């Protein structure tokens, strides 16, 4: 089973570009209220569980994990 080592989201909420690196299967998200921590977790969950229609409802332009691209139709 392959592991996700890098998770990138472009234009989250139309503004933020995030480049998240997982080390030893661990990711720590820190930020103020409204920074997008829960949204990042939701995207990650939807990706892992194959809930593409739920991912399409989130405002982001493009995502990438390891070497696979995810393009949003909602942006």
Buried (B, 14 or more C-beta within 10 A) or exposed (E): EEEBEEBBBBBBEEEBEBEBEBEEEEEEEEEEEEBBEEBBEBBBEBBEEEEEEBBEEBEBBBBBBEEEEBEBEEE
